[in-house]
Amino acid sequence: MAVGRFQVMSMLQAARAYTLGLPLESAYSWGLNRAIFIAAAKRGFKGGKGGEGKAGRSGKMAPRASFKLGDDMAFKTEKDGVMLFTIGGEVQTKEAFDKQVKARFGSTFDAAWKEALAYVESFPRETLLSTDGFFGDVYRPRRDQLADRWTMAAEAGEG
């Protein structure tokens, strides 16, 4: 199974979050959340489940907890003491990351994760804190190269 741009975005966003101080499980949730957000944005946010909040008796939406990583923002929740992120009413868990991202790498995931971390850590903190800086300087220039290399490694079963 190929590693695509979605998995590259998830990995690099997770590495970004981890580098900026989030615990690993929260970083995986952030990475998957941002990849889902960007994929939905490309499609024009069609077919979503709706809002993140719940309407009370007054019919007004309850406030949603949010988290900012630099100038990016995502809705957050807590599960078993771990901060996780939500989009479209769904929580991006470690299990979801494993299924949608990690599974594509097979036995090469750990090596790809180390490469993603080293790559992301090579950028200035200011770049990582900027949505545009991250997308334009970190993700876009290497997305296809990383997808191709990680796909070949996964298919060969190399680590």
DRENTORKOL-3810 file (N, C-alpha, C; in nm, 4 decimals):
REM DRENTORKOL-3810
@n.u->0.0851; n.v->-0.1185; n.w->0.0000; ca.u->0.0000; ca.v->0.0000; ca.w->0.0000; c.u->0.0898; c.v->0.1250; c.w->0.0000
@n.u->0.0583; n.v->0.2197; n.w->-0.0821; ca.u->0.1412; ca.v->0.3381; ca.w->-0.0984; c.u->0.1269; c.v->0.4363; c.w->0.0183
@n.u->0.2361; n.v->0.5051; n.w->0.0448; ca.u->0.2350; ca.v->0.6178; ca.w->0.1375; c.u->0.2058; c.v->0.7402; c.w->0.0519
@n.u->0.0960; n.v->0.8076; n.w->0.0805; ca.u->0.0559; ca.v->0.9220; ca.w->0.0000; c.u->0.0790; c.v->1.0547; c.w->0.0713
@n.u->0.0365; n.v->1.1604; n.w->0.0069; ca.u->0.0509; ca.v->1.2936; ca.w->0.0658; c.u->-0.0207; c.v->1.3064; c.w->0.2002
@n.u->-0.1344; n.v->1.2382; n.w->0.2155; ca.u->-0.2079; ca.v->1.2420; ca.w->0.3420; c.u->-0.1200; c.v->1.1896; c.w->0.4558
@n.u->-0.0540; n.v->1.0764; n.w->0.4327; ca.u->0.0327; ca.v->1.0197; ca.w->0.5357; c.u->0.1565; c.v->1.1068; c.w->0.5593
@n.u->0.2099; n.v->1.1659; n.w->0.4524; ca.u->0.3252; ca.v->1.2561; ca.w->0.4681; c.u->0.2850; c.v->1.3768; c.w->0.5531
@n.u->0.1699; n.v->1.4361; n.w->0.5226; ca.u->0.1229; ca.v->1.5502; ca.w->0.6017; c.u->0.1039; c.v->1.5086; c.w->0.7477
@n.u->0.0408; n.v->1.3941; n.w->0.7705; ca.u->0.0190; ca.v->1.3462; ca.w->0.9076; c.u->0.1512; c.v->1.3304; c.w->0.9815
@n.u->0.2473; n.v->1.2673; n.w->0.9164; ca.u->0.3781; ca.v->1.2443; ca.w->0.9799; c.u->0.4501; c.v->1.3753; c.w->1.0095
@n.u->0.4543; n.v->1.4641; n.w->0.9126; ca.u->0.5273; ca.v->1.5894; ca.w->0.9326; c.u->0.4571; c.v->1.6793; c.w->1.0340
@n.u->0.3250; n.v->1.6813; n.w->1.0330; ca.u->0.2515; ca.v->1.7603; ca.w->1.1326; c.u->0.2708; c.v->1.7009; c.w->1.2717
@n.u->0.2706; n.v->1.5683; n.w->1.2828; ca.u->0.2952; ca.v->1.5044; ca.w->1.4127; c.u->0.4363; c.v->1.5350; c.w->1.4607
@n.u->0.5326; n.v->1.5285; n.w->1.3701; ca.u->0.6711; ca.v->1.5609; ca.w->1.4061; c.u->0.6822; c.v->1.7078; c.w->1.4476
@n.u->0.6101; n.v->1.7938; n.w->1.3786; ca.u->0.6066; ca.v->1.9364; ca.w->1.4137; c.u->0.5540; c.v->1.9548; c.w->1.5559
@n.u->0.4402; n.v->1.8921; n.w->1.5855; ca.u->0.3788; ca.v->1.9051; ca.w->1.7180; c.u->0.4708; c.v->1.8486; c.w->1.8267
@n.u->0.5319; n.v->1.7356; n.w->1.7995; ca.u->0.6228; ca.v->1.6729; ca.w->1.8957; c.u->0.7449; c.v->1.7620; c.w->1.9193
@n.u->0.7999; n.v->1.8151; n.w->1.8131; ca.u->0.9157; ca.v->1.9045; ca.w->1.8219; c.u->0.8817; c.v->2.0303; c.w->1.9015
@n.u->0.7582; n.v->2.0770; n.w->1.8886; ca.u->0.7150; ca.v->2.1975; ca.w->1.9607; c.u->0.6651; c.v->2.1668; c.w->2.1021
@n.u->0.6775; n.v->2.0410; n.w->2.1461; ca.u->0.6535; ca.v->2.0101; ca.w->2.2861; c.u->0.5336; c.v->1.9252; c.w->2.3231
@n.u->0.4521; n.v->1.8837; n.w->2.2265; ca.u->0.3398; ca.v->1.7978; ca.w->2.2625; c.u->0.3889; c.v->1.6557; c.w->2.2911
@n.u->0.3244; n.v->1.5868; n.w->2.3865; ca.u->0.3572; ca.v->1.4459; ca.w->2.4080; c.u->0.3265; c.v->1.3654; c.w->2.2816
@n.u->0.3893; n.v->1.2492; n.w->2.2681; ca.u->0.3800; ca.v->1.1719; ca.w->2.1449; c.u->0.2366; c.v->1.1400; c.w->2.1033
@n.u->0.1534; n.v->1.0907; n.w->2.1940; ca.u->0.0162; ca.v->1.0542; ca.w->2.1562; c.u->-0.0630; c.v->1.1771; c.w->2.1119
@n.u->-0.0434; n.v->1.2898; n.w->2.1789; ca.u->-0.1095; ca.v->1.4145; ca.w->2.1380; c.u->-0.0563; c.v->1.4600; c.w->2.0022
@n.u->0.0733; n.v->1.4420; n.w->1.9792; ca.u->0.1338; ca.v->1.4811; ca.w->1.8515; c.u->0.0769; c.v->1.3978; c.w->1.7364
@n.u->0.0603; n.v->1.2671; n.w->1.7578; ca.u->-0.0010; ca.v->1.1832; ca.w->1.6543; c.u->-0.1430; c.v->1.2315; c.w->1.6241
@n.u->-0.2176; n.v->1.2647; n.w->1.7295; ca.u->-0.3544; ca.v->1.3146; ca.w->1.7121; c.u->-0.3535; c.v->1.4447; c.w->1.6332
@n.u->-0.2612; n.v->1.5349; n.w->1.6668; ca.u->-0.2485; ca.v->1.6620; ca.w->1.5946; c.u->-0.2181; c.v->1.6366; c.w->1.4469
@n.u->-0.1229; n.v->1.5485; n.w->1.4202; ca.u->-0.0842; ca.v->1.5209; ca.w->1.2819; c.u->-0.2000; c.v->1.4696; c.w->1.1988
@n.u->-0.2744; n.v->1.3746; n.w->1.2526; ca.u->-0.3892; ca.v->1.3199; ca.w->1.1810; c.u->-0.4978; c.v->1.4263; c.w->1.1648
@n.u->-0.5203; n.v->1.5044; n.w->1.2693; ca.u->-0.6210; ca.v->1.6108; ca.w->1.2650; c.u->-0.5909; c.v->1.7107; c.w->1.1543
@n.u->-0.4680; n.v->1.7559; n.w->1.1463; ca.u->-0.4314; ca.v->1.8559; ca.w->1.0457; c.u->-0.4397; c.v->1.7980; c.w->0.9048
@n.u->-0.4012; n.v->1.6719; n.w->0.8867; ca.u->-0.4111; ca.v->1.6092; ca.w->0.7545; c.u->-0.5573; c.v->1.5971; c.w->0.7122
@n.u->-0.6443; n.v->1.5601; n.w->0.8052; ca.u->-0.7875; ca.v->1.5518; ca.w->0.7755; c.u->-0.8414; c.v->1.6906; c.w->0.7416
@n.u->-0.8026; n.v->1.7914; n.w->0.8187; ca.u->-0.8477; ca.v->1.9283; ca.w->0.7952; c.u->-0.8076; c.v->1.9755; c.w->0.6554
@n.u->-0.6828; n.v->1.9531; n.w->0.6185; ca.u->-0.6341; ca.v->1.9999; ca.w->0.4887; c.u->-0.7014; c.v->1.9234; c.w->0.3744
@n.u->-0.7196; n.v->1.7927; n.w->0.3924; ca.u->-0.7904; ca.v->1.7147; ca.w->0.2903; c.u->-0.9337; c.v->1.7653; c.w->0.2738
@n.u->-0.9996; n.v->1.7962; n.w->0.3850; ca.u->-1.1365; ca.v->1.8488; ca.w->0.3782; c.u->-1.1381; c.v->1.9866; c.w->0.3129
@n.u->-1.0402; n.v->2.0695; n.w->0.3441; ca.u->-1.0324; ca.v->2.2029; ca.w->0.2846; c.u->-1.0157; c.v->2.1936; c.w->0.1328
@n.u->-0.9357; n.v->2.0984; n.w->0.0868; ca.u->-0.9168; ca.v->2.0802; ca.w->-0.0575; c.u->-1.0465; c.v->2.0386; c.w->-0.1261
@n.u->-1.1299; n.v->1.9636; n.w->-0.0544; ca.u->-1.2584; ca.v->1.9197; ca.w->-0.1102; c.u->-1.3681; c.v->2.0222; c.w->-0.0866
@n.u->-1.3386; n.v->2.1294; n.w->-0.0169; ca.u->-1.4389; ca.v->2.2304; ca.w->0.0111; c.u->-1.5267; c.v->2.1963; c.w->0.1305
@n.u->-1.4770; n.v->2.1148; n.w->0.2232; ca.u->-1.5474; ca.v->2.0767; ca.w->0.3462; c.u->-1.6838; c.v->2.0156; c.w->0.3175
@n.u->-1.6964; n.v->1.9378; n.w->0.2121; ca.u->-1.8235; ca.v->1.8750; ca.w->0.1770; c.u->-1.8432; c.v->1.7463; c.w->0.2554
@n.u->-1.9693; n.v->1.7180; n.w->0.2896; ca.u->-2.0040; ca.v->1.5902; ca.w->0.3481; c.u->-1.9663; c.v->1.5713; c.w->0.4928
@n.u->-1.9432; n.v->1.6785; n.w->0.5663; ca.u->-1.9054; ca.v->1.6664; ca.w->0.7065; c.u->-2.0231; c.v->1.6342; c.w->0.7953
@n.u->-1.9928; n.v->1.5993; n.w->0.9196; ca.u->-2.0969; ca.v->1.5658; ca.w->1.0167; c.u->-2.1507; c.v->1.6879; c.w->1.0878
@n.u->-2.0928; n.v->1.8030; n.w->1.0629; ca.u->-2.1429; ca.v->1.9230; ca.w->1.1281; c.u->-2.0515; c.v->1.9719; c.w->1.2367
@n.u->-2.1106; n.v->2.0469; n.w->1.3292; ca.u->-2.0341; ca.v->2.1177; ca.w->1.4310; c.u->-1.9679; c.v->2.0295; c.w->1.5346
@n.u->-1.8838; n.v->2.0929; n.w->1.6126; ca.u->-1.8094; ca.v->2.0260; ca.w->1.7180; c.u->-1.8814; c.v->2.0340; c.w->1.8514
@n.u->-1.9637; n.v->2.1348; n.w->1.8705; ca.u->-2.0282; ca.v->2.1549; ca.w->2.0000; c.u->-2.1626; c.v->2.0845; c.w->2.0071
@n.u->-2.2240; n.v->2.0909; n.w->2.1258; ca.u->-2.3557; ca.v->2.0305; ca.w->2.1455; c.u->-2.4525; c.v->2.1398; c.w->2.1884
@n.u->-2.5698; n.v->2.1362; n.w->2.1293; ca.u->-2.6707; ca.v->2.2362; ca.w->2.1631; c.u->-2.7396; c.v->2.1969; c.w->2.2932
@n.u->-2.7549; n.v->2.2939; n.w->2.3806; ca.u->-2.8258; ca.v->2.2715; ca.w->2.5062; c.u->-2.9728; c.v->2.3050; c.w->2.4897
@n.u->-3.0427; n.v->2.3177; n.w->2.6046; ca.u->-3.1863; ca.v->2.3482; ca.w->2.5996; c.u->-3.2150; c.v->2.4804; c.w->2.5293
@n.u->-3.1219; n.v->2.5739; n.w->2.5400; ca.u->-3.1436; ca.v->2.7041; ca.w->2.4784; c.u->-3.1254; c.v->2.6991; c.w->2.3270
@n.u->-3.0682; n.v->2.5883; n.w->2.2776; ca.u->-3.0424; ca.v->2.5774; ca.w->2.1345; c.u->-2.9092; c.v->2.6382; c.w->2.0950
@n.u->-2.8394; n.v->2.7003; n.w->2.1915; ca.u->-2.7082; ca.v->2.7591; ca.w->2.1632; c.u->-2.6011; c.v->2.6514; c.w->2.1754
@n.u->-2.4994; n.v->2.6652; n.w->2.0939; ca.u->-2.3905; ca.v->2.5692; ca.w->2.0974; c.u->-2.3039; c.v->2.5929; c.w->2.2210
@n.u->-2.2651; n.v->2.4819; n.w->2.2849; ca.u->-2.1737; ca.v->2.4906; ca.w->2.3986; c.u->-2.0367; c.v->2.5330; c.w->2.3470
@n.u->-1.9622; n.v->2.6079; n.w->2.4266; ca.u->-1.8289; ca.v->2.6476; ca.w->2.3814; c.u->-1.7397; c.v->2.5247; c.w->2.3625
@n.u->-1.6520; n.v->2.5334; n.w->2.2657; ca.u->-1.5612; ca.v->2.4236; ca.w->2.2355; c.u->-1.4218; c.v->2.4605; c.w->2.2836
@n.u->-1.3549; n.v->2.3640; n.w->2.3422; ca.u->-1.2175; ca.v->2.3865; ca.w->2.3856; c.u->-1.1268; c.v->2.3799; c.w->2.2634
@n.u->-1.0344; n.v->2.4729; n.w->2.2560; ca.u->-0.9430; ca.v->2.4738; ca.w->2.1425; c.u->-0.7987; c.v->2.4777; c.w->2.1919
@n.u->-0.7086; n.v->2.4480; n.w->2.1003; ca.u->-0.5658; ca.v->2.4467; ca.w->2.1285; c.u->-0.4963; c.v->2.5137; c.w->2.0115
@n.u->-0.3984; n.v->2.5975; n.w->2.0424; ca.u->-0.3207; ca.v->2.6634; ca.w->1.9369; c.u->-0.1790; c.v->2.6100; c.w->1.9382
@n.u->-0.1335; n.v->2.5730; n.w->1.8219; ca.u->0.0061; ca.v->2.5366; ca.w->1.7995; c.u->0.0573; c.v->2.6400; c.w->1.7011
@n.u->0.1307; n.v->2.7373; n.w->1.7533; ca.u->0.1686; ca.v->2.8499; ca.w->1.6690; c.u->0.0433; c.v->2.9231; c.w->1.6268
@n.u->0.0278; n.v->2.9460; n.w->1.4963; ca.u->-0.0937; ca.v->3.0130; ca.w->1.4508; c.u->-0.1958; c.v->2.9157; c.w->1.3936
@n.u->-0.1766; n.v->2.7843; n.w->1.4171; ca.u->-0.2764; ca.v->2.6821; ca.w->1.3836; c.u->-0.3642; c.v->2.6573; c.w->1.5049
@n.u->-0.4903; n.v->2.6247; n.w->1.4822; ca.u->-0.5830; ca.v->2.5962; ca.w->1.5922; c.u->-0.6627; c.v->2.4711; c.w->1.5589
@n.u->-0.6858; n.v->2.3899; n.w->1.6628; ca.u->-0.7718; ca.v->2.2717; ca.w->1.6486; c.u->-0.8541; c.v->2.2575; c.w->1.7753
@n.u->-0.9685; n.v->2.1921; n.w->1.7624; ca.u->-1.0514; ca.v->2.1648; ca.w->1.8791; c.u->-0.9920; c.v->2.0460; c.w->1.9529
@n.u->-0.9973; n.v->2.0526; n.w->2.0855; ca.u->-0.9346; ca.v->1.9485; ca.w->2.1656; c.u->-1.0340; c.v->1.8867; c.w->2.2623
@n.u->-0.9965; n.v->1.7691; n.w->2.3083; ca.u->-1.0695; ca.v->1.6976; ca.w->2.4119; c.u->-0.9649; c.v->1.6239; c.w->2.4939
@n.u->-1.0076; n.v->1.5624; n.w->2.6007; ca.u->-0.9150; ca.v->1.4848; ca.w->2.6817; c.u->-0.9714; c.v->1.3449; c.w->2.6993
@n.u->-0.8852; n.v->1.2458; n.w->2.6841; ca.u->-0.9250; ca.v->1.1067; ca.w->2.7017; c.u->-0.8162; c.v->1.0375; c.w->2.7831
@n.u->-0.8539; n.v->0.9860; n.w->2.8984; ca.u->-0.7596; ca.v->0.9185; ca.w->2.9878; c.u->-0.6373; c.v->1.0058; c.w->3.0176
@n.u->-0.6613; n.v->1.1354; n.w->3.0365; ca.u->-0.5540; ca.v->1.2276; ca.w->3.0709; c.u->-0.4673; c.v->1.2717; c.w->2.9547
@n.u->-0.5039; n.v->1.2346; n.w->2.8323; ca.u->-0.4255; ca.v->1.2697; ca.w->2.7137; c.u->-0.5049; c.v->1.3700; c.w->2.6302
@n.u->-0.4395; n.v->1.4796; n.w->2.5921; ca.u->-0.5034; ca.v->1.5772; ca.w->2.5042; c.u->-0.5053; c.v->1.5196; c.w->2.3625
@n.u->-0.6266; n.v->1.5145; n.w->2.3058; ca.u->-0.6458; ca.v->1.4676; ca.w->2.1693; c.u->-0.7241; c.v->1.5734; c.w->2.0933
@n.u->-0.7233; n.v->1.5637; n.w->1.9622; ca.u->-0.7869; ca.v->1.6646; ca.w->1.8788; c.u->-0.9058; c.v->1.6058; c.w->1.8058
@n.u->-1.0023; n.v->1.6937; n.w->1.7730; ca.u->-1.1262; ca.v->1.6506; ca.w->1.7084; c.u->-1.1517; c.v->1.7328; c.w->1.5832
@n.u->-1.2199; n.v->1.6697; n.w->1.4903; ca.u->-1.2680; ca.v->1.7403; ca.w->1.3715; c.u->-1.3936; c.v->1.6675; c.w->1.3252
@n.u->-1.4953; n.v->1.7430; n.w->1.2920; ca.u->-1.6211; ca.v->1.6831; ca.w->1.2497; c.u->-1.6835; c.v->1.5954; c.w->1.3565
@n.u->-1.6553; n.v->1.6265; n.w->1.4819; ca.u->-1.7107; ca.v->1.5500; ca.w->1.5921; c.u->-1.6376; c.v->1.4202; c.w->1.6209
@n.u->-1.5312; n.v->1.3911; n.w->1.5472; ca.u->-1.4552; ca.v->1.2687; ca.w->1.5684; c.u->-1.3203; c.v->1.2994; c.w->1.6316
@n.u->-1.2827; n.v->1.2141; n.w->1.7278; ca.u->-1.1550; ca.v->1.2289; ca.w->1.7981; c.u->-1.0478; c.v->1.1536; c.w->1.7202
@n.u->-0.9357; n.v->1.2185; n.w->1.6994; ca.u->-0.8226; ca.v->1.1542; ca.w->1.6330; c.u->-0.7371; c.v->1.0869; c.w->1.7411
@n.u->-0.7549; n.v->0.9571; n.w->1.7551; ca.u->-0.6862; ca.v->0.8787; ca.w->1.8567; c.u->-0.5582; c.v->0.8165; c.w->1.8003
@n.u->-0.4784; n.v->0.7589; n.w->1.8897; ca.u->-0.3599; ca.v->0.6853; ca.w->1.8455; c.u->-0.4014; c.v->0.5694; c.w->1.7554
@n.u->-0.5122; n.v->0.5039; n.w->1.7892; ca.u->-0.5606; ca.v->0.3924; ca.w->1.7078; c.u->-0.5978; c.v->0.4388; c.w->1.5668
@n.u->-0.6588; n.v->0.5566; n.w->1.5565; ca.u->-0.6929; ca.v->0.6112; ca.w->1.4246; c.u->-0.5657; c.v->0.6451; c.w->1.3469
@n.u->-0.4661; n.v->0.7027; n.w->1.4158; ca.u->-0.3377; ca.v->0.7329; ca.w->1.3514; c.u->-0.2738; c.v->0.6033; c.w->1.3020
@n.u->-0.2742; n.v->0.5014; n.w->1.3874; ca.u->-0.2153; ca.v->0.3729; ca.w->1.3491; c.u->-0.2821; c.v->0.3164; c.w->1.2241
@n.u->-0.4140; n.v->0.3255; n.w->1.2177; ca.u->-0.4903; ca.v->0.2692; ca.w->1.1060; c.u->-0.4726; c.v->0.3498; c.w->0.9769
@n.u->-0.4772; n.v->0.4831; n.w->0.9878; ca.u->-0.4761; ca.v->0.5674; ca.w->0.8680; c.u->-0.3366; c.v->0.6073; c.w->0.8221
@n.u->-0.2388; n.v->0.6006; n.w->0.9124; ca.u->-0.1044; ca.v->0.6460; ca.w->0.8779; c.u->-0.0015; c.v->0.5339; c.w->0.8967
@n.u->0.0166; n.v->0.4915; n.w->1.0193; ca.u->0.1221; ca.v->0.3955; ca.w->1.0521; c.u->0.1115; c.v->0.2663; c.w->0.9710
@n.u->-0.0086; n.v->0.2181; n.w->0.9467; ca.u->-0.0274; ca.v->0.0929; ca.w->0.8733; c.u->0.0325; c.v->0.0986; c.w->0.7332
@n.u->0.0367; n.v->0.2158; n.w->0.6722; ca.u->0.0919; ca.v->0.2305; ca.w->0.5377; c.u->0.2428; c.v->0.2055; c.w->0.5337
@n.u->0.3089; n.v->0.2215; n.w->0.6486; ca.u->0.4545; ca.v->0.2102; ca.w->0.6552; c.u->0.5016; c.v->0.0690; c.w->0.6896
@n.u->0.4124; n.v->-0.0116; n.w->0.7461; ca.u->0.4526; ca.v->-0.1449; ca.w->0.7883; c.u->0.5687; c.v->-0.1385; c.w->0.8857
@n.u->0.6668; n.v->-0.2250; n.w->0.8636; ca.u->0.7811; ca.v->-0.2344; ca.w->0.9545; c.u->0.8757; c.v->-0.1151; c.w->0.9438
@n.u->0.8528; n.v->-0.0256; n.w->0.8482; ca.u->0.9432; ca.v->0.0882; ca.w->0.8292; c.u->0.8979; c.v->0.2150; c.w->0.9017
@n.u->0.7880; n.v->0.2047; n.w->0.9790; ca.u->0.7344; ca.v->0.3253; ca.w->1.0437; c.u->0.8373; c.v->0.3936; c.w->1.1339
@n.u->0.9052; n.v->0.3187; n.w->1.2188; ca.u->0.9994; ca.v->0.3802; ca.w->1.3133; c.u->1.1094; c.v->0.4576; c.w->1.2409
@n.u->1.1618; n.v->0.4011; n.w->1.1332; ca.u->1.2659; ca.v->0.4699; ca.w->1.0560; c.u->1.2094; c.v->0.5963; c.w->0.9907
@n.u->1.0878; n.v->0.5877; n.w->0.9374; ca.u->1.0251; ca.v->0.7047; ca.w->0.8751; c.u->0.9974; c.v->0.8121; c.w->0.9798
@n.u->0.9530; n.v->0.7720; n.w->1.0984; ca.u->0.9266; ca.v->0.8677; ca.w->1.2060; c.u->1.0553; c.v->0.9410; c.w->1.2450
@n.u->1.1660; n.v->0.8674; n.w->1.2579; ca.u->1.2947; ca.v->0.9299; ca.w->1.2912; c.u->1.3373; c.v->1.0274; c.w->1.1826
@n.u->1.3156; n.v->0.9894; n.w->1.0567; ca.u->1.3490; ca.v->1.0789; ca.w->0.9459; c.u->1.2625; c.v->1.2042; c.w->0.9488
@n.u->1.1323; n.v->1.1868; n.w->0.9739; ca.u->1.0415; ca.v->1.3018; ca.w->0.9809; c.u->1.0832; c.v->1.3952; c.w->1.0934
@n.u->1.1168; n.v->1.3402; n.w->1.2094; ca.u->1.1613; ca.v->1.4239; ca.w->1.3221; c.u->1.2888; c.v->1.5006; c.w->1.2879
@n.u->1.3868; n.v->1.4311; n.w->1.2338; ca.u->1.5135; ca.v->1.4969; ca.w->1.1997; c.u->1.4904; c.v->1.6078; c.w->1.0975
@n.u->1.4063; n.v->1.5814; n.w->0.9989; ca.u->1.3773; ca.v->1.6808; ca.w->0.8963; c.u->1.3093; c.v->1.8034; c.w->0.9565
@n.u->1.2039; n.v->1.7811; n.w->1.0343; ca.u->1.1295; ca.v->1.8920; ca.w->1.0941; c.u->1.2169; c.v->1.9706; c.w->1.1916
@n.u->1.2980; n.v->1.9012; n.w->1.2695; ca.u->1.3844; ca.v->1.9679; ca.w->1.3671; c.u->1.4915; c.v->2.0548; c.w->1.3019
@n.u->1.5144; n.v->2.0364; n.w->1.1714; ca.u->1.6158; ca.v->2.1165; ca.w->1.1021; c.u->1.5666; c.v->2.2581; c.w->1.0697
@n.u->1.4389; n.v->2.2859; n.w->1.0937; ca.u->1.3819; ca.v->2.4169; ca.w->1.0634; c.u->1.3772; c.v->2.5036; c.w->1.1883
@n.u->1.3854; n.v->2.6354; n.w->1.1699; ca.u->1.3732; ca.v->2.7254; ca.w->1.2851; c.u->1.2350; c.v->2.7148; c.w->1.3493
@n.u->1.2298; n.v->2.7372; n.w->1.4786; ca.u->1.1045; ca.v->2.7323; ca.w->1.5546; c.u->0.9988; c.v->2.8238; c.w->1.4924
@n.u->1.0400; n.v->2.9410; n.w->1.4445; ca.u->0.9461; ca.v->3.0363; ca.w->1.3845; c.u->0.8756; c.v->2.9756; c.w->1.2636
@n.u->0.9482; n.v->2.8980; n.w->1.1843; ca.u->0.8881; ca.v->2.8314; ca.w->1.0682; c.u->0.7842; c.v->2.7303; c.w->1.1139
@n.u->0.8165; n.v->2.6555; n.w->1.2194; ca.u->0.7251; ca.v->2.5525; ca.w->1.2692; c.u->0.6017; c.v->2.6133; c.w->1.3341
@n.u->0.6132; n.v->2.7311; n.w->1.3891; ca.u->0.4994; ca.v->2.7970; ca.w->1.4530; c.u->0.4051; c.v->2.8622; c.w->1.3519
@n.u->0.4506; n.v->2.8767; n.w->1.2288; ca.u->0.3721; ca.v->2.9420; ca.w->1.1241; c.u->0.3028; c.v->2.8386; c.w->1.0351
@n.u->0.1723; n.v->2.8509; n.w->1.0202; ca.u->0.0978; ca.v->2.7618; ca.w->0.9308; c.u->0.1539; c.v->2.7702; c.w->0.7896
@n.u->0.1694; n.v->2.8920; n.w->0.7392; ca.u->0.2198; ca.v->2.9112; ca.w->0.6033; c.u->0.3651; c.v->2.8687; c.w->0.5912
@n.u->0.4462; n.v->2.9000; n.w->0.6919; ca.u->0.5866; ca.v->2.8608; ca.w->0.6912; c.u->0.6012; c.v->2.7096; c.w->0.6885
@n.u->0.5237; n.v->2.6418; n.w->0.7720; ca.u->0.5300; ca.v->2.4965; ca.w->0.7749; c.u->0.4894; c.v->2.4387; c.w->0.6397
@n.u->0.3770; n.v->2.4841; n.w->0.5870; ca.u->0.3277; ca.v->2.4291; ca.w->0.4609; c.u->0.4240; c.v->2.4591; c.w->0.3466
@n.u->0.4664; n.v->2.5853; n.w->0.3368; ca.u->0.5485; ca.v->2.6270; ca.w->0.2230; c.u->0.6941; c.v->2.5857; c.w->0.2301
@n.u->0.7508; n.v->2.5821; n.w->0.3502; ca.u->0.8937; ca.v->2.5531; ca.w->0.3639; c.u->0.9239; c.v->2.4089; c.w->0.4030
@n.u->0.8343; n.v->2.3465; n.w->0.4794; ca.u->0.8603; ca.v->2.2118; ca.w->0.5301; c.u->0.7884; c.v->2.1074; c.w->0.4448
@n.u->0.6571; n.v->2.1177; n.w->0.4361; ca.u->0.5773; ca.v->2.0137; ca.w->0.3703; c.u->0.5887; c.v->2.0146; c.w->0.2178
@n.u->0.5521; n.v->2.1235; n.w->0.1560; ca.u->0.5403; ca.v->2.1273; ca.w->0.0090; c.u->0.6689; c.v->2.0884; c.w->-0.0651
@n.u->0.7861; n.v->2.1387; n.w->-0.0273; ca.u->0.9061; ca.v->2.1059; ca.w->-0.1054; c.u->0.9441; c.v->1.9572; c.w->-0.1044
@n.u->0.9063; n.v->1.8823; n.w->-0.0002; ca.u->0.9528; ca.v->1.7435; ca.w->0.0113; c.u->0.8410; c.v->1.6398; c.w->0.0098
@n.u->0.7144; n.v->1.6827; n.w->-0.0011; ca.u->0.6027; ca.v->1.5884; ca.w->0.0155; c.u->0.6087; c.v->1.4716; c.w->-0.0817
@n.u->0.6327; n.v->1.4969; n.w->-0.2089; ca.u->0.6320; ca.v->1.3892; ca.w->-0.3075; c.u->0.7566; c.v->1.3016; c.w->-0.2958
@n.u->0.8692; n.v->1.3629; n.w->-0.2677; ca.u->0.9929; ca.v->1.2868; ca.w->-0.2479; c.u->0.9790; c.v->1.1925; c.w->-0.1280
@n.u->0.9237; n.v->1.2437; n.w->-0.0183; ca.u->0.9046; ca.v->1.1595; ca.w->0.1000; c.u->0.8030; c.v->1.0491; c.w->0.0726
@n.u->0.6934; n.v->1.0813; n.w->0.0057; ca.u->0.5924; ca.v->0.9798; ca.w->-0.0259; c.u->0.6532; c.v->0.8678; c.w->-0.1098
@n.u->0.7312; n.v->0.9047; n.w->-0.2103; ca.u->0.7944; ca.v->0.8034; ca.w->-0.2963; c.u->0.8942; c.v->0.7185; c.w->-0.2187
@n.u->0.9813; n.v->0.7840; n.w->-0.1414; ca.u->1.0840; ca.v->0.7109; ca.w->-0.0667; c.u->1.0209; c.v->0.6206; c.w->0.0390
@n.u->0.9230; n.v->0.6729; n.w->0.1123; ca.u->0.8596; ca.v->0.5935; ca.w->0.2172; c.u->0.7768; c.v->0.4789; c.w->0.1582
@n.u->0.7183; n.v->0.4996; n.w->0.0404; ca.u->0.6453; ca.v->0.3915; ca.w->-0.0261; c.u->0.7430; c.v->0.2807; c.w->-0.0688
@n.u->0.8531; n.v->0.3184; n.w->-0.1311; ca.u->0.9516; ca.v->0.2176; ca.w->-0.1740; c.u->1.0064; c.v->0.1406; c.w->-0.0553
@n.u->1.0351; n.v->0.2103; n.w->0.0545; ca.u->1.0871; ca.v->0.1428; ca.w->0.1732; c.u->0.9837; c.v->0.0465; c.w->0.2303
@n.u->0.8588; n.v->0.0919; n.w->0.2382; ca.u->0.7522; ca.v->0.0070; ca.w->0.2934; c.u->0.7297; c.v->-0.1163; c.w->0.2060
@n.u->0.7332; n.v->-0.0971; n.w->0.0751; ca.u->0.7126; ca.v->-0.2098; ca.w->-0.0164; c.u->0.8286; c.v->-0.3095; c.w->-0.0103
@n.u->0.9484; n.v->-0.2588; n.w->0.0157; ca.u->1.0646; ca.v->-0.3450; ca.w->0.0260; c.u->1.0796; c.v->-0.4042; c.w->0.1669
@n.u->1.0026; n.v->-0.3470; n.w->0.2617; ca.u->1.0103; ca.v->-0.3947; ca.w->0.3985; c.u->1.1391; c.v->-0.3547; c.w->0.4675
@n.u->1.1993; n.v->-0.2451; n.w->0.4184; ca.u->1.3248; ca.v->-0.1970; ca.w->0.4754; c.u->1.2948; c.v->-0.1065; c.w->0.5931
@n.u->1.3844; n.v->-0.0991; n.w->0.6858; ca.u->1.3699; ca.v->-0.0115; ca.w->0.8002; c.u->1.4883; c.v->0.0687; c.w->0.8129
END
